[in-house]
Amino acid sequence: MPLSLHRNRWEGKAVKVDEMRTWQVILDRILSDEELPQLIVHQADKRVLLAVTFAAMILSAHQQFQRTQLVHKSLRCIEYLTGENMSREIELADLAIASNIEASALVERLGEIIFDKSSNLSRELASFSSIDRCPICNQVLLWDSLTGAYCPSGHLFARCALTFLPITEPGISKYCERCHREFLDQDHFFQTHQELLDPPSKRHSLDITHVSQQQSALGPCLDNEYSARQPSSDHEKASKSVYGLAKLLFIYFSVCPFCQGFFYN
């Protein structure tokens, strides 16, 4: 199933509690944004939102007290992206959560619910242009964990620690100088998605330098003392929608969200 946990594939990458908590902060920051629909401006935004959606489902399996909330938000995002009614999937997911099965089994069950081959949703997702594919064999990349992606042929790739998108070739990454986690490099990402390079209208321009200087990136998430800069006016809220989700993520997380370290290529 495209949503699955195979613990033997990524040995040595056991998820730490603090790491889970930071991912929860990132996902909650995105999925709880009331303006999320307005942030899906470009194809890159759809790619990121779909990856975030699947990541939230995997995280939900490890967060007992927030399972239902995370899964509901994720399924609503898929509903928004595909136009398919997710009421049936939400009902089935609630039944799976209520059964109190272990984390890996819950993720498997969610995968079965979403990728049921008899459903319109499965067909919609299979042809969805935002689904990431293996650059070697062109098969859909599946979810192994929050840190890894693989295809049915067994090709393995790391996932960006911020966007959860697969890193499928060398030279497109940056690393945290402290914790050495791997992230997609925004310059390469913007070059790949040329629409992100288009300058926003002067009417709705966001001063990126000012955002960075104001510590727009989340604060020390591990201590739960984060405070991302929130839009303080209608002007800035309009600016958010001009930039879109993908670009705003790279702006808001200008340093490593796990340890506040700086990045290097």
Solvent accessible surface area in square Angstrom, and as a share of the most:
residue,aa,sasa,rsa
1,M,88,0.39
2,P,26,0.17
3,L,1,0.00
4,S,1,0.00
5,L,26,0.13
6,H,69,0.31
7,R,169,0.62
8,N,112,0.57
9,R,86,0.31
10,W,43,0.15
11,E,140,0.63
12,G,85,0.81
13,K,95,0.40
14,A,91,0.71
15,V,56,0.32
16,K,144,0.61
17,V,126,0.72
18,D,61,0.32
19,E,21,0.09
20,M,15,0.07
21,R,85,0.31
22,T,0,0.00
23,W,2,0.01
24,Q,32,0.14
25,V,12,0.07
26,I,0,0.00
27,L,0,0.00
28,D,57,0.29
29,R,65,0.24
30,I,5,0.03
31,L,16,0.08
32,S,54,0.35
33,D,36,0.19
34,E,165,0.74
35,E,41,0.19
36,L,15,0.08
37,P,59,0.37
38,Q,108,0.48
39,L,6,0.03
40,I,24,0.12
41,V,69,0.40
42,H,40,0.18
43,Q,69,0.31
44,A,0,0.00
45,D,0,0.00
46,K,73,0.31
47,R,44,0.16
48,V,0,0.00
49,L,1,0.00
50,L,5,0.02
51,A,7,0.05
52,V,0,0.00
53,T,0,0.00
54,F,7,0.03
55,A,0,0.00
56,A,0,0.00
57,M,0,0.00
58,I,2,0.01
59,L,0,0.00
60,S,0,0.00
61,A,2,0.02
62,H,80,0.36
63,Q,22,0.10
64,Q,122,0.54
65,F,159,0.66
66,Q,44,0.19
67,R,6,0.02
68,T,61,0.35
69,Q,89,0.39
70,L,5,0.03
71,V,0,0.00
72,H,57,0.25
73,K,43,0.18
74,S,0,0.00
75,L,1,0.01
76,R,117,0.43
77,C,11,0.07
78,I,0,0.00
79,E,43,0.19
80,Y,106,0.40
81,L,20,0.10
82,T,17,0.10
83,G,67,0.64
84,E,44,0.20
85,N,110,0.56
86,M,0,0.00
87,S,60,0.39
88,R,129,0.47
89,E,9,0.04
90,I,17,0.09
91,E,113,0.51
92,L,44,0.22
93,A,0,0.00
94,D,50,0.26
95,L,114,0.57
96,A,9,0.07
97,I,19,0.10
98,A,74,0.57
99,S,64,0.41
100,N,117,0.60
101,I,55,0.28
102,E,113,0.51
103,A,18,0.14
104,S,20,0.13
105,A,39,0.30
106,L,0,0.00
107,V,0,0.00
108,E,52,0.23
109,R,85,0.31
110,L,1,0.00
111,G,0,0.00
112,E,77,0.34
113,I,4,0.02
114,I,0,0.00
115,F,27,0.11
116,D,45,0.23
117,K,162,0.69
118,S,89,0.58
119,S,18,0.12
120,N,90,0.46
121,L,4,0.02
122,S,13,0.09
123,R,134,0.49
124,E,63,0.28
125,L,0,0.00
126,A,61,0.47
127,S,90,0.58
128,F,23,0.10
129,S,89,0.57
130,S,2,0.01
131,I,19,0.09
132,D,30,0.16
133,R,98,0.36
134,C,3,0.02
135,P,83,0.52
136,I,114,0.58
137,C,46,0.27
138,N,101,0.52
139,Q,65,0.29
140,V,38,0.22
141,L,11,0.05
142,L,22,0.11
143,W,12,0.04
144,D,2,0.01
145,S,19,0.12
146,L,4,0.02
147,T,28,0.16
148,G,0,0.00
149,A,0,0.00
150,Y,9,0.04
151,C,0,0.00
152,P,85,0.53
153,S,65,0.42
154,G,37,0.35
155,H,55,0.25
156,L,84,0.42
157,F,24,0.10
158,A,26,0.20
159,R,14,0.05
160,C,0,0.00
161,A,9,0.07
162,L,5,0.02
163,T,0,0.00
164,F,0,0.00
165,L,0,0.00
166,P,7,0.05
167,I,15,0.07
168,T,36,0.21
169,E,92,0.41
170,P,129,0.81
171,G,77,0.74
172,I,11,0.06
173,S,14,0.09
174,K,13,0.05
175,Y,74,0.28
176,C,0,0.00
177,E,87,0.39
178,R,150,0.55
179,C,40,0.24
180,H,118,0.53
181,R,58,0.21
182,E,46,0.21
183,F,1,0.00
184,L,10,0.05
185,D,19,0.10
186,Q,56,0.25
187,D,94,0.49
188,H,67,0.30
189,F,7,0.03
190,F,24,0.10
191,Q,107,0.48
192,T,83,0.48
193,H,18,0.08
194,Q,104,0.46
195,E,51,0.23
196,L,3,0.01
197,L,74,0.37
198,D,92,0.48
199,P,117,0.74
200,P,34,0.22
201,S,64,0.42
202,K,193,0.82
203,R,190,0.69
204,H,46,0.20
205,S,57,0.37
206,L,19,0.09
207,D,86,0.44
208,I,71,0.36
209,T,87,0.50
210,H,73,0.33
211,V,1,0.00
212,S,46,0.30
213,Q,127,0.56
214,Q,94,0.42
215,Q,124,0.55
216,S,0,0.00
217,A,4,0.03
218,L,2,0.01
219,G,14,0.13
220,P,57,0.36
221,C,0,0.00
222,L,58,0.29
223,D,92,0.48
224,N,84,0.43
225,E,122,0.55
226,Y,76,0.29
227,S,86,0.56
228,A,6,0.05
229,R,52,0.19
230,Q,98,0.43
231,P,23,0.14
232,S,97,0.63
233,S,48,0.31
234,D,118,0.61
235,H,93,0.41
236,E,26,0.11
237,K,91,0.38
238,A,29,0.22
239,S,0,0.00
240,K,13,0.05
241,S,35,0.22
242,V,41,0.24
243,Y,17,0.07
244,G,0,0.00
245,L,8,0.04
246,A,0,0.00
247,K,26,0.11
248,L,8,0.04
249,L,7,0.03
250,F,14,0.06
251,I,12,0.06
252,Y,31,0.12
253,F,3,0.01
254,S,48,0.31
255,V,21,0.12
256,C,0,0.00
257,P,1,0.00
258,F,2,0.01
259,C,30,0.18
260,Q,40,0.18
261,G,0,0.00
262,F,132,0.55
263,F,48,0.20
264,Y,102,0.39
265,N,127,0.65
